[in-house]
Amino acid sequence: MTRAERRVAAPRVVNIGDLRRLAEQRLPRVVFDYVDGGAEGEITMRENIRAFEEATFRPRNAVAIKDCDLRTRLLGCELSMPMVLAPVGFSRMIHPRGEVASARAASKAGIGFTLTTISGSKLEDVAAGCPGFKWYQLYLVGGRDAAEAALARAAAAGFTTLAITIDTGTFGNRERDVRNGAGFLLGRGLFGKIPYSAQLLAHPVWLARFLRDGGMLELPNVIVPNRGPMLLSETQASLAASVVTWADLKWIRELWHGPILVKGVLTGDDARRSLDEGAAGVIVSNHGGRQLDCVAASLRALPEIVKAAGGRGEVLMDGGIRRGSDIAKAICLGARAVLIGRAYAYGLGAAGEAGVARAIEILRAGFQRAMVLLGCKSVSELDRSYVDIPASWQRAN
Ligand SMILES: Cc1cc2nc3c(=O)[nH]c(=O)nc-3n(C[C@H](O)[C@H](O)[C@H](O)COP(=O)(O)O)c2cc1C
């Protein structure tokens, strides 16, 4: 066992909450809060987790399950379980091997990985360590020409599916980031950093690694014509100026020949529109409660969207998954698969690739145990009859 593996082994780490605590100890406040925080009152972020607590199981007991089959077919690929790592921007700030380490851990575990546009690592380097199932997530930062070039590179590097995020019309108001001076700390100017630098100096191991890594100041997959890679400090303003619209979806469909998923769908109307525009499926998501606060928890929105999709495309979901049993609940309510964000980002902060692998292992073991205790021997058996949800979740229209 390596030192990093030992750090995240039982009994020190037995659940995702333990990985979160370790990440909190190891990362500067500004980085931990960037991962852990949400928008404004963080109401949606908390609701994402609470919704899973409100959905209760209806097990079929006295059933002996010897082998539980977690395998799932998704968009032409077979996953070892119905789980994909969600796009997490600036992962290289969490750990220098950020996106590369996460993609490797996903690939080794036989699950999918999604690379964000705002990655600090070249997409080719991520792909090289990830022979498995990989998706590229698109923002239009840097403009259409930059996006076109990135899509061509992603397709050439073996990314099979494109996830287009539609809930980022502007940057969510993440108050923890403002308080911690995230903008100043990631920007170029030296003087603006001074009032906030104590939080970095309090974590010399992280700081030394971050500086040795070059201080992640560029986005190597967003090449602005005649200028070169976009700077990290420009991302927020550029995101606000580059909302993805339905008109863009048409244009992107001409460029990208693989399946497209629309990420950030919270209503039946947007789900129908996505499928009408040619998407292969939708990801029910509120960006982990980081964008518009007070939207519904993803799990709560899921039944409406499954109904609206009517089997015309895949429905995936993310937001609030911290236990394997949460995955079972989402599948019972109609999701084909789930994406996880913070659960693996905490692992990355706690111990790099070993921490991501541990997060995946914890969720896999929990999912398998939940299936056995429900009396289900394969993922395809999980359905609505295994969970109860509050009556208030059903919309009248
Ligand atoms: C630190 C962090 C960075 C994120 N960056 C992106 C991103 O670049 N693109 C995107 O579409 N979603 C991004 N998300 C949202 C995730 O893809 C996902 O929707 C969300 O994390 C799911 O909620 P969970 O963290 O509760 O699992 C980010 C989430 C976190 C926590």
The ligand as an SDF file (V2000), in Angstrom:
LIG
                    3D

 31 33  0  0  0  0  0  0  0  0999 V2000
  -15.5680   22.1440   -7.5230 C   0  0  0  0  0  0  0  0  0  0  0  0
  -16.6120   21.9180   -8.5860 C   0  0  0  0  0  0  0  0  0  0  0  0
  -16.3620   22.3280   -9.8810 C   0  0  0  0  0  0  0  0  0  0  0  0
  -17.3210   22.1030  -10.8800 C   0  0  0  0  0  0  0  0  0  0  0  0
  -17.0280   22.4430  -12.1720 N   0  0  0  0  0  0  0  0  0  0  0  0
  -17.9170   22.1590  -13.1490 C   0  0  0  0  0  0  0  0  0  0  0  0
  -17.5960   22.4070  -14.5130 C   0  0  0  0  0  0  0  0  0  0  0  0
  -16.5060   22.8480  -14.8360 O   0  0  0  0  0  0  0  0  0  0  0  0
  -18.5450   22.1200  -15.4450 N   0  0  0  0  0  0  0  0  0  0  0  0
  -19.7790   21.6010  -15.1210 C   0  0  0  0  0  0  0  0  0  0  0  0
  -20.6000   21.3690  -15.9980 O   0  0  0  0  0  0  0  0  0  0  0  0
  -20.0820   21.3230  -13.8340 N   0  0  0  0  0  0  0  0  0  0  0  0
  -19.1880   21.5820  -12.8570 C   0  0  0  0  0  0  0  0  0  0  0  0
  -19.4920   21.2720  -11.5610 N   0  0  0  0  0  0  0  0  0  0  0  0
  -20.7630   20.6090  -11.2470 C   0  0  0  0  0  0  0  0  0  0  0  0
  -20.5870   19.0840  -11.2840 C   0  0  0  0  0  0  0  0  0  0  0  0
  -20.3170   18.6530  -12.5890 O   0  0  0  0  0  0  0  0  0  0  0  0
  -21.8360   18.3630  -10.7700 C   0  0  0  0  0  0  0  0  0  0  0  0
  -22.9650   18.8120  -11.4880 O   0  0  0  0  0  0  0  0  0  0  0  0
  -22.0520   18.5500   -9.2740 C   0  0  0  0  0  0  0  0  0  0  0  0
  -20.8250   18.5720   -8.5940 O   0  0  0  0  0  0  0  0  0  0  0  0
  -22.9260   17.4310   -8.7110 C   0  0  0  0  0  0  0  0  0  0  0  0
  -23.1850   17.6310   -7.3630 O   0  0  0  0  0  0  0  0  0  0  0  0
  -22.3400   16.9190   -6.1830 P   0  0  0  0  0  0  0  0  0  0  0  0
  -21.0740   17.6960   -6.0650 O   0  0  0  0  0  0  0  0  0  0  0  0
  -23.2280   17.0740   -5.0030 O   0  0  0  0  0  0  0  0  0  0  0  0
  -22.0940   15.4940   -6.6020 O   0  0  0  0  0  0  0  0  0  0  0  0
  -18.5530   21.4880  -10.5520 C   0  0  0  0  0  0  0  0  0  0  0  0
  -18.7840   21.0640   -9.2440 C   0  0  0  0  0  0  0  0  0  0  0  0
  -17.8280   21.2670   -8.2610 C   0  0  0  0  0  0  0  0  0  0  0  0
  -18.1030   20.7700   -6.8710 C   0  0  0  0  0  0  0  0  0  0  0  0
  1  2  1  0
  2  3  1  0
  2 30  2  0
  3  4  2  0
  4  5  1  0
  4 28  1  0
  5  6  2  0
  6  7  1  0
  6 13  1  0
  7  8  2  0
  7  9  1  0
  9 10  1  0
 10 11  2  0
 10 12  1  0
 12 13  2  0
 13 14  1  0
 14 15  1  0
 14 28  1  0
 15 16  1  0
 16 17  1  0
 16 18  1  0
 18 19  1  0
 18 20  1  0
 20 21  1  0
 20 22  1  0
 22 23  1  0
 23 24  1  0
 24 25  2  0
 24 26  1  0
 24 27  1  0
 28 29  2  0
 29 30  1  0
 30 31  1  0
M  END
$$$$
